[in-house]
């Protein structure tokens, strides 16, 4: 599939790896997405490196693995897209103030069990889960799954929001929880222009 989105120019505005992963699709706030930056296994690996989940050496090694076994790469990519769909439902429910389904949470638990089975506890100040030893093509999505669980278990849930102008989700870290847009440069500006035009129309009508 062709995409007009460039995986290495995506706006990382989610404030969390899992939310940024969901933001790899673009479109209006409601209804189906209309573009997808993840066009295949190479795009997924490029996105992971861009989002900081892989360093350049790890990304290059993963690309070679994918080239050696396109079938396995395709399967891992399909799993990543399915996980993205599930996480999308789950976080979109939360952003709308609804509880995710029991099925969605059970699936996330299974995905997290798989992710942790391939992780290692490394000392980074405190100990943290890392996937440095995971050389498999599922590593990118495992890191995303773990970020999703961390957000659910340690985040403030009503800070998980959807942009008013597009389908992007983000974690609102503003002091008074007043963030409404994925980015002031995009949807925020569009809204400012819309209000300006509406105000001018009202003035002209008087
Ligand atoms: Zn937006």
Boltz pocket constraint, residues with backbone or C-beta under 6 A from the ligand:
constraints:
  - pocket:
      binder: B
      contacts: [[A, 163], [A, 164], [A, 165], [A, 166], [A, 167], [A, 168], [A, 181], [A, 182], [A, 183], [A, 186], [A, 187]]
      max_distance: 6.0
